[in-house]
Amino acid sequence: MNVSRLRRALVAYATVGLTALAVSGFASTAMSAAATVTPVASGLDNPRGLSFGPDGRLYVAEAGNGGEEACLPPEHPEEEAFCIGFTGGISTIDVSSGNHRRFVSNLVSFAGQGGFGATGIDGVSAHGDGGIFGIITESHPGLQRLGFPLSAQALARAQEQVGRLIQANPSGHWRAVANVGDVDFRWTEEHFKELGVEQPPDSNAYGVFATGGERWVADAAANVIDEVRPNGSVKVAAFIPSPPVSDSVPTCLDRGRDGAFYIGELTGFGNGPGKSVVWRLAPGQQPEEWAKGLTGVTGCGFGSDGQFYATEFSTAGWETGGPGTGAVVSVPPHSASPVLIASGLSFPGGFAAGPNGAIYVSNWSVAPSNSGGGPTGEVVRITP
């Protein structure tokens, strides 16, 4: 089995994380001297990307918990089996009441056997008037390489979804509008040797930005930013340069007031704390380093105050971090030291700028179900 840097990271948490979760009792522990952190919605299934829609509701991509369609045995004794199912979806949250409703369901999901560290539909964007857009991980060649012993029916369902940018409406109807995963997988086959990236061809489309007629995707395994054109064709717009060790793993992107994209990265194995960079990608140009000194960025974006914010999966380094080590920071332009906004978070994921200066973050973004009691992910509101 060969999975992407980000997917391997999440699956690797299945042993360390489950033990820590058992000790912590799934409590929300976010704290900060400078900000107020308030749980908004709970019971979410590996919540990742967040986005406010024009209707004022918050949308969340739920990666799901894998499933029972098929499992692969673990590669190492300390890991869980790796399973596939159709447990992902998109939910909408009323942030005033905390009520949430799954309106897109039955999307493909990959996870450890306990449901920990899933990937599936990982990004969502509802900024424009063209509906709600979501991005699903993997690709056809990647799915084939994984080699799940699926039934013909389950394989066909998975093939229809992996790597797709989908467009949904509030009634729950969705359609695939582009096959990002296959394009990125083939691109890595053609270009990775010349770029000096030491990994097999791969794709893990993870973050999405959509507004008006524009669709952009960050691929955390191919390490590229894609432009999806109105006709559904996909153009690799930029490659995000690799750090000294491993690769960049871009996870999120947002457009600044200057028209450029600002991109956060997780970084691959072997990069310690402080090695993540925020990249600026101006139209028609190559990415340039805009700020540095971050750690394990999984979500990012601009707040209503114009500041750039990022969620850090673990300030200890995502390879060794645990519950309570995540944070939200603001990132001054051209800085090397992000400013702490909230600490004590547990595996934070997506980011969204809300009304009245508040920001929203998906917390416990890689949490399994609680002993049969249901999903344990949550969304919190942070008021700086």
PyMOL commands that set and color helices and strands:
alter all, ss='L'
color gray80, all
select helices_A, chain A and resi 5-24+140-146+152-161+180-195+355-357
alter helices_A, ss='H'
color red, helices_A
select strands_A, chain A and resi 36-44+47-52+58-62+70-72+82-93+100-112+121-125+132-136+164-168+174-179+205-211+214-219+224-228+234-239+250-255+261-265+276-281+288-294+297-302+308-312+326-331+339-345+351-353+359-363+377-383
alter strands_A, ss='S'
color yellow, strands_A
deselect
rebuild
show_as cartoon
